[in-house]
Amino acid sequence: MVRCSTCDRELEAAHRYCPWCAAPQRRKLVEFFRGADPTAGRALRVSRYLPERLVRFSVWDETGTVRAAVSLDEDEAARLAEFVADPPAARPSLLDELRTLVRR
């Protein structure tokens, strides 16, 4: 038996929601991402384990078999998120900034 993280009442470990207060009890978030080449039949599964503060990446094939996996701690996962985010807009050169100031 485990306890609800919201109301602290006992519930079965298999419950995804507390039967007493309806609070979600998920301890893992999962998302699938299709590969860029749909003919390859591969997908990336990203699992975020909340209590452990880990993110796991696994490559799945069309048969539902895991082909590779790696886990990252929360800091490395944040660094990865920053890396794959849109790059910052190009800064104007110092010369362009000076021209803009002179025009004002």
Order of alpha helices (4+ residues) and beta strands (2+ residues): beta-beta-beta-beta-beta-beta-alpha-alpha
